[in-house]
């Protein structure tokens, strides 16, 4: 939920999703900047590998983060997120809004995300969805913070381990990395997701 004044960042995410029918690969690249002391705006392009093994542009996204409360002022830190996505070759739109909460307990942190999603367009059925994510993280060291993560969405419940690291440089510069392995537990199918992300703030 945090926004640093004058922050700028570059982000790269990779997700590999393995199902009984095959493997799907997606990459997401974005750049963003704080536009006020509490609001940051980021733009993304998403690429995916299709059923023929060809990789290409799949979607565009615009995301706004708003830090609602000064860090440490209340019992938990709160923020909101608003996102709109457009599929590249289809008339499909998706709007997401929700809350991001983080609470520290000694050397551990609990992060909760709750989102309301609306999909519409000529190539998709107009519908509402909900998503929930939770992460409980042990801040062992800045460069190595293991976690357990939970993801819930439409017909999906997944859980698995994650790892986060942070390397700070001069001034406001820092490099953050994330990795995780999520296994679906809501169905008998063997659905697994591996994710990796790099985020450079400067």
C-alpha positions as a Python dict, from the first residue, in 0.01 Angstrom:
ca = {
    (1, 'X'): (0, 0, 0),
    (2, 'X'): (302, 232, 12),
    (3, 'X'): (396, 522, -215),
    (4, 'X'): (730, 701, -181),
    (5, 'X'): (746, 1070, -274),
    (6, 'X'): (909, 1121, -617),
    (7, 'X'): (941, 743, -667),
    (8, 'X'): (993, 603, -1015),
    (9, 'X'): (1004, 233, -1090),
    (10, 'X'): (1054, -25, -1358),
    (11, 'X'): (893, -368, -1314),
    (12, 'X'): (922, -704, -1491),
    (13, 'X'): (709, -1006, -1399),
    (14, 'X'): (705, -1359, -1538),
    (15, 'X'): (435, -1618, -1464),
    (16, 'X'): (439, -1977, -1584),
    (17, 'X'): (109, -2160, -1533),
    (18, 'X'): (113, -2538, -1571),
    (19, 'X'): (-215, -2725, -1623),
    (20, 'X'): (-315, -3071, -1744),
    (21, 'X'): (-363, -2923, -2092),
    (22, 'X'): (-21, -2758, -2117),
    (23, 'X'): (196, -2469, -2004),
    (24, 'X'): (105, -2099, -2033),
    (25, 'X'): (367, -1827, -2008),
    (26, 'X'): (304, -1457, -1952),
    (27, 'X'): (536, -1160, -1904),
    (28, 'X'): (442, -817, -1776),
    (29, 'X'): (661, -507, -1810),
    (30, 'X'): (578, -168, -1669),
    (31, 'X'): (703, 172, -1574),
    (32, 'X'): (554, 409, -1321),
    (33, 'X'): (599, 715, -1108),
    (34, 'X'): (451, 891, -807),
    (35, 'X'): (234, 1181, -918),
    (36, 'X'): (176, 1308, -561),
    (37, 'X'): (312, 1212, -218),
    (38, 'X'): (43, 943, -186),
    (39, 'X'): (-55, 846, -544),
    (40, 'X'): (146, 649, -800),
    (41, 'X'): (55, 567, -1160),
    (42, 'X'): (196, 273, -1360),
    (43, 'X'): (151, 154, -1718),
    (44, 'X'): (210, -206, -1831),
    (45, 'X'): (225, -418, -2143),
    (46, 'X'): (152, -791, -2114),
    (47, 'X'): (286, -1058, -2346),
    (48, 'X'): (170, -1420, -2360),
    (49, 'X'): (269, -1738, -2540),
    (50, 'X'): (-17, -1885, -2743),
    (51, 'X'): (-111, -2248, -2811),
    (52, 'X'): (127, -2257, -3109),
    (53, 'X'): (427, -2153, -2900),
    (54, 'X'): (437, -1799, -3044),
    (55, 'X'): (492, -1512, -2800),
    (56, 'X'): (324, -1177, -2859),
    (57, 'X'): (148, -874, -2713),
    (58, 'X'): (-169, -969, -2525),
    (59, 'X'): (-291, -671, -2321),
    (60, 'X'): (-233, -318, -2191),
    (61, 'X'): (-286, -209, -1829),
    (62, 'X'): (-300, 115, -1635),
    (63, 'X'): (-276, 102, -1255),
    (64, 'X'): (-322, 367, -986),
    (65, 'X'): (-208, 311, -624),
    (66, 'X'): (-326, 542, -347),
    (67, 'X'): (-173, 528, 0),
    (68, 'X'): (-459, 625, 230),
    (69, 'X'): (-282, 639, 566),
    (70, 'X'): (66, 749, 672),
    (71, 'X'): (280, 444, 750),
    (72, 'X'): (256, 339, 1116),
    (73, 'X'): (-10, 594, 1207),
    (74, 'X'): (-291, 343, 1267),
    (75, 'X'): (-308, -26, 1366),
    (76, 'X'): (-250, -121, 1001),
    (77, 'X'): (-136, 52, 681),
    (78, 'X'): (-408, 94, 416),
    (79, 'X'): (-409, 168, 46),
    (80, 'X'): (-634, 130, -256),
    (81, 'X'): (-567, 8, -607),
    (82, 'X'): (-750, 85, -932),
    (83, 'X'): (-663, -90, -1258),
    (84, 'X'): (-802, -105, -1610),
    (85, 'X'): (-694, -360, -1871),
    (86, 'X'): (-764, -392, -2245),
    (87, 'X'): (-697, -709, -2445),
    (88, 'X'): (-482, -635, -2750),
    (89, 'X'): (-673, -823, -3022),
    (90, 'X'): (-1016, -866, -2860),
    (91, 'X'): (-1293, -637, -2741),
    (92, 'X'): (-1242, -732, -2376),
    (93, 'X'): (-1199, -486, -2090),
    (94, 'X'): (-1138, -549, -1721),
    (95, 'X'): (-1161, -296, -1435),
    (96, 'X'): (-1031, -379, -1088),
    (97, 'X'): (-1063, -187, -762),
    (98, 'X'): (-990, -285, -407),
    (99, 'X'): (-804, -243, -81),
    (100, 'X'): (-449, -335, 20),
    (101, 'X'): (-371, -375, 390),
    (102, 'X'): (-40, -449, 564),
    (103, 'X'): (15, -514, 936),
    (104, 'X'): (347, -584, 1104),
    (105, 'X'): (381, -824, 1397),
    (106, 'X'): (738, -807, 1526),
    (107, 'X'): (955, -955, 1249),
    (108, 'X'): (656, -1075, 1047),
    (109, 'X'): (414, -896, 815),
    (110, 'X'): (63, -981, 702),
    (111, 'X'): (-56, -837, 370),
    (112, 'X'): (-420, -871, 259),
    (113, 'X'): (-564, -770, -80),
    (114, 'X'): (-936, -773, -162),
    (115, 'X'): (-1054, -678, -512),
    (116, 'X'): (-1377, -637, -706),
    (117, 'X'): (-1336, -705, -1080),
    (118, 'X'): (-1575, -622, -1367),
    (119, 'X'): (-1526, -769, -1717),
    (120, 'X'): (-1709, -644, -2025),
    (121, 'X'): (-1689, -624, -2404),
    (122, 'X'): (-1815, -780, -2725),
    (123, 'X'): (-1593, -1089, -2687),
    (124, 'X'): (-1673, -1176, -2326),
    (125, 'X'): (-1973, -1214, -2099),
    (126, 'X'): (-2023, -908, -1879),
    (127, 'X'): (-1972, -1018, -1520),
    (128, 'X'): (-1848, -930, -1173),
    (129, 'X'): (-1578, -1129, -994),
    (130, 'X'): (-1399, -1109, -660),
    (131, 'X'): (-1035, -1182, -580),
    (132, 'X'): (-855, -1221, -248),
    (133, 'X'): (-485, -1258, -177),
    (134, 'X'): (-294, -1301, 148),
    (135, 'X'): (75, -1317, 228),
    (136, 'X'): (234, -1386, 565),
    (137, 'X'): (603, -1295, 551),
    (138, 'X'): (896, -1344, 788),
    (139, 'X'): (1143, -1056, 761),
    (140, 'X'): (1452, -1268, 832),
    (141, 'X'): (1681, -1033, 642),
    (142, 'X'): (1616, -760, 388),
    (143, 'X'): (1762, -980, 114),
    (144, 'X'): (1571, -1294, 214),
    (145, 'X'): (1212, -1291, 344),
    (146, 'X'): (1024, -1623, 311),
    (147, 'X'): (644, -1621, 302),
    (148, 'X'): (333, -1831, 264),
    (149, 'X'): (78, -1705, 10),
    (150, 'X'): (-291, -1765, -56),
    (151, 'X'): (-480, -1677, -375),
    (152, 'X'): (-859, -1698, -416),
    (153, 'X'): (-1063, -1610, -724),
    (154, 'X'): (-1336, -1739, -950),
    (155, 'X'): (-1322, -2120, -922),
    (156, 'X'): (-965, -2102, -791),
    (157, 'X'): (-794, -2146, -454),
    (158, 'X'): (-417, -2175, -451),
    (159, 'X'): (-151, -2178, -180),
    (160, 'X'): (225, -2204, -170),
    (161, 'X'): (560, -2063, -59),
    (162, 'X'): (709, -1733, -168),
    (163, 'X'): (1033, -1542, -125),
    (164, 'X'): (1106, -1170, -128),
    (165, 'X'): (1437, -985, -126),
    (166, 'X'): (1536, -620, -115),
    (167, 'X'): (1869, -454, -191),
    (168, 'X'): (1901, -83, -115),
    (169, 'X'): (2145, 149, -290),
    (170, 'X'): (2225, 520, -259),
    (171, 'X'): (1934, 752, -197),
    (172, 'X'): (1596, 612, -289),
    (173, 'X'): (1728, 345, -526),
    (174, 'X'): (1642, -15, -445),
    (175, 'X'): (1600, -349, -621),
    (176, 'X'): (1323, -582, -506),
    (177, 'X'): (1278, -941, -622),
    (178, 'X'): (997, -1188, -566),
    (179, 'X'): (947, -1555, -643),
    (180, 'X'): (666, -1796, -562),
    (181, 'X'): (519, -2138, -633),
    (182, 'X'): (140, -2172, -608),
    (183, 'X'): (-50, -2501, -620),
    (184, 'X'): (-426, -2511, -681),
    (185, 'X'): (-611, -2693, -402),
    (186, 'X'): (-971, -2627, -509),
    (187, 'X'): (-977, -2886, -791),
    (188, 'X'): (-829, -3225, -864),
    (189, 'X'): (-642, -3094, -1171),
    (190, 'X'): (-267, -3043, -1135),
    (191, 'X'): (-253, -2667, -1180),
    (192, 'X'): (70, -2500, -1068),
    (193, 'X'): (199, -2147, -1111),
    (194, 'X'): (556, -2023, -1080),
    (195, 'X'): (610, -1649, -1064),
    (196, 'X'): (915, -1426, -1062),
    (197, 'X'): (942, -1047, -1047),
    (198, 'X'): (1205, -774, -1044),
    (199, 'X'): (1121, -419, -942),
    (200, 'X'): (1374, -135, -954),
    (201, 'X'): (1284, 190, -778),
    (202, 'X'): (1485, 502, -843),
}
